[in-house]
Amino acid sequence: MAAKRGKNEPPPPIIVKKITVVEGGHHGGAWKVAYADFVTAMMAFFLLLWILGATTEKQRKGIADYFTPTLVKTKESSAGSNNGLLGGSSLTDVDNYPHAMGQTGTQAMTIPRDATGGPKEGGTKIKRSARAKQSVEEKLRSTERLRKLAKQVRLVDTSIGVRIDLVDDADFSMFRLGTTVLTPDAVELISAIAEAVGTDGGQLTLRGHTDALPYKPGTYGNNWSLSAGRAEATRQALMRDGIAEDRFKRIEGVADKELLIPDNPQDPRNRRISITLLD
């Protein structure tokens, strides 16, 4: 039975006890949501990698357009956006793409003269050496005489440019035996090459090669000086045919140290002049 309180005594305070119930398990279930988000993101990432590797450029462009509806909607409301394959748009149409200066109705397109490919493929600049290679091939096909001499020419793509090898054989020689004097056939061949690359403007390197045939006893000279002298004779012939002197970057002779036919060092095809057109 509660004790009686006096008439002027205040009522006793009310005490409220709050009990919090914690669910079982480590930190509850919030980690599961974070882990699910992580797995979803990883799945989307690997799906993206798969799409990039398993689709063509045209398919990837279609997928990109699908996920950019704002741009598509803008284009649909642009000038000339009629139904049809090409949408009725023209280079002279005014579009409503957002940009700083507005649109005057004349869309200009600048295409480099040395570019290939279209808007889908992406324009790429043609290397100087590739243009020179094409010019040499066309020049060697221009006459019956040059077509016969063309069998002595090897065009080789390298990491620094295209190399033109003028190669001897059993029936053809660039130089008179053991000298630096060009034969008439070689003069004609060098003249054709100079005409093909004369307007290119790129730099050139020249390298002379010999076979491994030894000099006769008592003969003054060696393959090192012979190969270098033949490279210099070729340079002078190119200059006479219009190649500017400042286009030559390096002239060298390597004797028989870089054989074309390593199994037969004395093979006449090891005798050659290499002209490299640098990129």
URKA-V596669 format. One record per residue. OMEGA is omega in whole degrees, -180 to 180 (999 if undefined). NEAR is the number of other ideal C-beta (glycine too) atoms within 10 Angstrom. D_CENTER is the distance of its C-alpha to the mean C-alpha in whole Angstrom. Layout:
omega->OMEGA near->NEAR d_center->D_CENTER
omega->OMEGA near->NEAR d_center->D_CENTER
//
This chain:
omega->-177 near->3 d_center->101
omega->179 near->5 d_center->99
omega->179 near->4 d_center->101
omega->178 near->7 d_center->102
omega->-178 near->10 d_center->101
omega->-177 near->5 d_center->103
omega->-177 near->5 d_center->103
omega->-179 near->5 d_center->101
omega->179 near->8 d_center->98
omega->178 near->6 d_center->94
omega->-180 near->6 d_center->93
omega->-180 near->8 d_center->91
omega->178 near->5 d_center->87
omega->-179 near->5 d_center->85
omega->178 near->5 d_center->82
omega->-180 near->4 d_center->79
omega->-178 near->4 d_center->77
omega->-179 near->4 d_center->74
omega->178 near->4 d_center->72
omega->180 near->4 d_center->68
omega->-180 near->4 d_center->67
omega->179 near->6 d_center->64
omega->179 near->7 d_center->62
omega->-179 near->5 d_center->62
omega->-176 near->9 d_center->58
omega->178 near->6 d_center->56
omega->179 near->7 d_center->55
omega->-177 near->10 d_center->56
omega->-178 near->9 d_center->53
omega->-178 near->8 d_center->51
omega->-180 near->11 d_center->48
omega->178 near->10 d_center->48
omega->179 near->9 d_center->46
omega->-180 near->9 d_center->44
omega->178 near->10 d_center->43
omega->176 near->10 d_center->42
omega->180 near->10 d_center->40
omega->-180 near->10 d_center->38
omega->179 near->10 d_center->38
omega->179 near->10 d_center->37
omega->179 near->10 d_center->34
omega->179 near->10 d_center->33
omega->178 near->10 d_center->33
omega->-180 near->9 d_center->31
omega->-179 near->10 d_center->28
omega->175 near->10 d_center->28
omega->177 near->10 d_center->28
omega->179 near->11 d_center->25
omega->180 near->9 d_center->23
omega->-180 near->10 d_center->25
omega->-180 near->12 d_center->24
omega->-177 near->10 d_center->20
omega->-173 near->7 d_center->20
omega->-178 near->9 d_center->22
omega->176 near->13 d_center->22
omega->180 near->8 d_center->19
omega->-180 near->10 d_center->18
omega->179 near->8 d_center->21
omega->179 near->11 d_center->23
omega->178 near->13 d_center->21
omega->178 near->12 d_center->22
omega->178 near->11 d_center->25
omega->179 near->13 d_center->26
omega->178 near->10 d_center->25
omega->180 near->12 d_center->27
omega->-178 near->9 d_center->30
omega->175 near->8 d_center->30
omega->-177 near->12 d_center->30
omega->-179 near->10 d_center->33
omega->179 near->7 d_center->34
omega->179 near->12 d_center->31
omega->180 near->11 d_center->32
omega->178 near->10 d_center->35
omega->-180 near->15 d_center->35
omega->-179 near->16 d_center->33
omega->180 near->10 d_center->36
omega->180 near->9 d_center->38
omega->179 near->17 d_center->36
omega->176 near->15 d_center->37
omega->-176 near->13 d_center->37
omega->178 near->16 d_center->36
omega->177 near->9 d_center->38
omega->179 near->6 d_center->38
omega->-176 near->8 d_center->36
omega->-177 near->5 d_center->33
omega->176 near->8 d_center->31
omega->178 near->14 d_center->34
omega->-178 near->13 d_center->35
omega->-178 near->16 d_center->33
omega->178 near->12 d_center->32
omega->-178 near->9 d_center->30
omega->179 near->11 d_center->33
omega->173 near->16 d_center->35
omega->179 near->14 d_center->35
omega->180 near->17 d_center->34
omega->173 near->13 d_center->35
omega->-178 near->9 d_center->32
omega->173 near->7 d_center->33
omega->-168 near->8 d_center->32
omega->-169 near->4 d_center->33
omega->-179 near->5 d_center->34
omega->-176 near->9 d_center->35
omega->-177 near->14 d_center->34
omega->180 near->9 d_center->36
omega->176 near->12 d_center->35
omega->-179 near->9 d_center->33
omega->-177 near->13 d_center->29
omega->176 near->6 d_center->27
omega->179 near->6 d_center->23
omega->-179 near->5 d_center->21
omega->179 near->10 d_center->18
omega->-180 near->10 d_center->16
omega->-177 near->6 d_center->17
omega->-179 near->13 d_center->14
omega->176 near->13 d_center->12
omega->178 near->13 d_center->12
omega->-179 near->10 d_center->13
omega->-178 near->9 d_center->16
omega->179 near->7 d_center->17
omega->-178 near->8 d_center->17
omega->-176 near->9 d_center->13
omega->-179 near->10 d_center->12
omega->178 near->12 d_center->11
omega->179 near->11 d_center->8
omega->177 near->11 d_center->9
omega->180 near->13 d_center->9
omega->180 near->17 d_center->9
omega->-178 near->19 d_center->13
omega->179 near->22 d_center->13
omega->177 near->17 d_center->12
omega->179 near->17 d_center->15
omega->179 near->26 d_center->17
omega->179 near->21 d_center->17
omega->180 near->14 d_center->18
omega->179 near->18 d_center->20
omega->-180 near->22 d_center->22
omega->180 near->13 d_center->22
omega->180 near->10 d_center->24
omega->-179 near->18 d_center->26
omega->177 near->21 d_center->27
omega->-170 near->11 d_center->28
omega->-179 near->12 d_center->30
omega->179 near->12 d_center->33
omega->180 near->7 d_center->35
omega->-180 near->12 d_center->36
omega->177 near->16 d_center->32
omega->177 near->11 d_center->31
omega->-180 near->12 d_center->34
omega->-176 near->17 d_center->32
omega->180 near->16 d_center->29
omega->178 near->12 d_center->30
omega->-174 near->21 d_center->30
omega->175 near->18 d_center->26
omega->178 near->14 d_center->23
omega->-174 near->17 d_center->19
omega->175 near->12 d_center->17
omega->178 near->12 d_center->13
omega->-179 near->12 d_center->13
omega->-178 near->5 d_center->11
omega->-179 near->12 d_center->12
omega->179 near->23 d_center->13
omega->-179 near->24 d_center->15
omega->177 near->18 d_center->18
omega->178 near->22 d_center->21
omega->174 near->18 d_center->24
omega->-165 near->20 d_center->28
omega->173 near->19 d_center->30
omega->167 near->23 d_center->33
omega->-176 near->13 d_center->35
omega->-176 near->8 d_center->39
omega->-176 near->8 d_center->39
omega->177 near->19 d_center->37
omega->178 near->16 d_center->37
omega->-175 near->23 d_center->35
omega->173 near->21 d_center->38
omega->-171 near->11 d_center->42
omega->175 near->7 d_center->43
omega->-178 near->13 d_center->42
omega->175 near->12 d_center->42
omega->-178 near->18 d_center->39
omega->-179 near->13 d_center->40
omega->174 near->21 d_center->38
omega->179 near->14 d_center->39
omega->178 near->7 d_center->39
omega->180 near->15 d_center->37
omega->179 near->24 d_center->34
omega->179 near->14 d_center->35
omega->-179 near->14 d_center->34
omega->179 near->25 d_center->31
omega->179 near->24 d_center->30
omega->179 near->17 d_center->31
omega->180 near->20 d_center->29
omega->179 near->24 d_center->26
omega->179 near->18 d_center->27
omega->-178 near->16 d_center->27
omega->-175 near->21 d_center->24
omega->-174 near->26 d_center->22
omega->-177 near->16 d_center->25
omega->-175 near->10 d_center->23
omega->178 near->16 d_center->20
omega->180 near->10 d_center->21
omega->-180 near->18 d_center->18
omega->-178 near->16 d_center->20
omega->169 near->21 d_center->21
omega->-180 near->18 d_center->22
omega->179 near->22 d_center->25
omega->178 near->22 d_center->27
omega->179 near->28 d_center->30
omega->174 near->26 d_center->31
omega->170 near->24 d_center->34
omega->-176 near->20 d_center->36
omega->177 near->14 d_center->38
omega->-179 near->16 d_center->42
omega->175 near->9 d_center->44
omega->177 near->12 d_center->46
omega->178 near->8 d_center->50
omega->180 near->5 d_center->52
omega->179 near->5 d_center->53
omega->180 near->9 d_center->50
omega->177 near->6 d_center->48
omega->178 near->12 d_center->45
omega->-176 near->12 d_center->42
omega->178 near->21 d_center->38
omega->-180 near->15 d_center->37
omega->180 near->14 d_center->38
omega->-179 near->22 d_center->38
omega->178 near->25 d_center->34
omega->179 near->19 d_center->34
omega->178 near->17 d_center->36
omega->175 near->26 d_center->34
omega->179 near->23 d_center->31
omega->177 near->16 d_center->33
omega->177 near->21 d_center->35
omega->178 near->25 d_center->31
omega->-180 near->20 d_center->30
omega->178 near->13 d_center->34
omega->178 near->19 d_center->33
omega->179 near->23 d_center->30
omega->178 near->14 d_center->32
omega->180 near->12 d_center->34
omega->170 near->15 d_center->32
omega->178 near->12 d_center->31
omega->-178 near->21 d_center->28
omega->-177 near->10 d_center->28
omega->-176 near->9 d_center->30
omega->178 near->7 d_center->27
omega->-179 near->18 d_center->24
omega->-177 near->15 d_center->25
omega->-177 near->12 d_center->24
omega->175 near->12 d_center->25
omega->-178 near->15 d_center->28
omega->175 near->13 d_center->29
omega->-176 near->20 d_center->31
omega->178 near->17 d_center->31
omega->-178 near->17 d_center->34
omega->-176 near->18 d_center->34
omega->178 near->12 d_center->32
omega->-174 near->13 d_center->29
omega->174 near->19 d_center->30
omega->178 near->18 d_center->28
omega->-174 near->12 d_center->31
omega->-178 near->9 d_center->32
omega->180 near->6 d_center->35
omega->-176 near->13 d_center->37
omega->-178 near->13 d_center->36
omega->178 near->12 d_center->39
omega->-178 near->18 d_center->37
omega->179 near->18 d_center->36
omega->175 near->19 d_center->33
omega->177 near->21 d_center->32
omega->-176 near->25 d_center->33
omega->172 near->24 d_center->30
omega->179 near->26 d_center->28
omega->176 near->22 d_center->24
omega->-179 near->25 d_center->23
omega->176 near->22 d_center->19
omega->-174 near->29 d_center->17
omega->177 near->18 d_center->15
omega->999 near->15 d_center->12
//
